[in-house]
Amino acid sequence: MNFHKPKAFLLSILIVSQIVWTQTLVDSSKIVKVLSFNILHGATTKGDFDLDKIANVIKDADPDFVALQEVDFKTNRAMQVDLAAELGWRTKMTPLFARAMDYDGGEYGCGILSDYTFVRTQNIALPFTVGNEPRTAIEIVTVLPAGDTITIVGTHLDYLKDETDRIAQARKINEEFAANKYPTILAGDLNAIPGSTPINILEEIWSSSYNRENPQPTFPSNNPSVKIDYVMFHPKDRWKVLETEVIQDSIASDHCAYLVTLQLLDE
């Protein structure tokens, strides 16, 4: 007779009970899933303008919010389609577009898709050198099912090798949101690697969701080698990272989508 079985059985019950008890502590109404996705102005890497391919990546990720970069609004290259609105329709999410500049018969900028309504929205112009592409930060204020008000900010920083504009844009974002009234999430294609000056500036205010010892690369999507897509949050004591995922689809975009699941903590 094995006299260790009752002890092992009781131990297994205690472990299962501990897991179930721990899981019940996570209030699902305070869970926020944020996806950062540079959509390559709808073109896909095949250049076939397949919005369903992009929408399927979003639907499979099942986020609450999507920060979109490289978003066209009725440009000729995007067949005069409002990309944010079209992707919102395909994913059953509420769309919002923020213009950064006029482009190709329409406009070009960032967008947000949301499962929740907007309390307030804002399009914040970021500094740039004359002759370079203008950049913007799109902000929404919304209310979670738990009744908490939060802010989501989406952005796309300058892509040039010279960091001058990225540094100025990072500083502007900190200036705008350092004293924000509500717990805030910043997501986007920052065109900068961990440890670079723009990221270091942002991380003076924002906490990042990536593993500093092993940051998962997000670009290019066919063979990711560098991390340039981020989800950050502020203040640090109001958010807990539950899970991160780099979604690699080499056709939908030249960027991987970056999904982060956060828990909003009580004050």
Secondary structure as UniProt FT lines:
FT   TURN            3..4
FT   HELIX           5..24
FT   HELIX           28..30
FT   STRAND          31..38
FT   HELIX           40..42
FT   TURN            44..47
FT   HELIX           51..61
FT   STRAND          65..73
FT   TURN            76..80
FT   HELIX           83..91
FT   STRAND          94..103
FT   TURN            104..105
FT   STRAND          106..114
FT   STRAND          120..126
FT   TURN            130..131
FT   STRAND          135..143
FT   TURN            145..146
FT   STRAND          149..156
FT   HELIX           164..177
FT   TURN            178..179
FT   STRAND          184..189
FT   TURN            194..195
FT   HELIX           197..202
FT   TURN            203..205
FT   STRAND          207..208
FT   TURN            221..222
FT   STRAND          229..234
FT   HELIX           236..238
FT   STRAND          239..247
FT   TURN            250..252
FT   STRAND          257..264
//
